[in-house]
């Protein structure tokens, strides 16, 4: 394909992606009360082989060609249009994870450290252990893990993927209801942020440990730890210069934002190059950035373009890897139900009981459990990493996407039901 043909295909792909995501989001929000994230996850699956591929496989393959190109020499190369789409989606993810790190509020954690630690601990340990046990049970049963992946590596990965929480969705739901600054809302935000930060660190360790070469794995883990320490203790004070420049210029200018993006892309490249993943570097950088007016302006200048334009591309790219037709036997559907049950038990129920033990009411505890149980976009990120790194097969990828959609679908109606008529709705903070 010529460059001109590639641009034409990319523009059409993005047009179809944005239209589909917008239509599904309007319907889902208006009639089902779902969030943008849930609707875009479903739209991504609809454009993949699971729906569009069933209705008209020729159009689906022409629009999103997965088959590699066969060269005259007999060699096969990835389809360039899909490679470009993948690269664009990764840029969106890097910026989005940077924004998530920018929202990571350590003051919330300090306010409810004991309770948040208890809830987030339950939300990490319980699903991690259940996921690891499930991986040992499922290892060798069907086409779930790629050849060469050891049982321990499979257990570590599945445990980490079960532990993730859709922190951005959790935060958005609390802010929309005006309860983010209540004691209950603070606990939920603090627990969710600790949970996600821990899960991403676990994932970094898991990805590094998957490498058969111990020296490369040690380099990745050591480099990751070094990056975190360098960012926190040296980078954080140095990055305050951005806030001073913004104050001097009367706000975040295009020059300042460009400098921030330069640092962001370098950090993403570095963590990707050492064998962890780009989004980890972006998230850690976001946590080290100056807060206050500077952070708000950076978010205002990048959030809409990222969430409205770049992220839908990632959702659809994930949908193209989701083939519900692969779950085609009673055994695989039984495994799917088992994974969903483990996810709800290990995350939702465990966090609910931990919140109750921390002194919350049963209603508040159940709400925290419902919020922490949602996986959303964060789960899709970790699943795509596992598929790209050769840990899981498309079959297990599809099973886990189904789990992510089910647990995320549950969150909005459950939270709305549990908080109906409470003091939080009558007197929002």
Buried (B, 14 or more C-beta within 10 A) or exposed (E): EEEEEBEEBBEEBBEBBBEBBBEBBEEBBEEEEBBBBBBBBBBBBBBBBBBBBEEEEEEBBEBBBBEEEEEEEEEEEEBBBBEBBBEBBBBBBBBBBBBBBBBBBEEBBEBBEEBBBBBBBBBBBBBBBBBBBBBEEBBEEBEBBBEEBEBBBBBBBBBBBBBBBBBBBBBBBBBEBBBBEBBBBBBBBBBBBBBBBBBBBBBBBBBBBBBEEEEEBEBBBEBBEEBBEEBEEEBBEEBEEBBEBBEEEEEBBEEBBEBBBEBBBEBBEBBBEBBBBBBBBBBBBBBBBBBEEBBEBBBEBBBEEBBEBBBBBBBBBBBBBBBBEBBEEEEBEEBBBBBBEBBBBBBBBBBBBBBBEBEBEEEBBBBBBBBBBBBBBBBBBBBBBBBEBEBBBBBBBBBBBBBBBBBBBBBBEBBBEBBEEBEBEEEBB
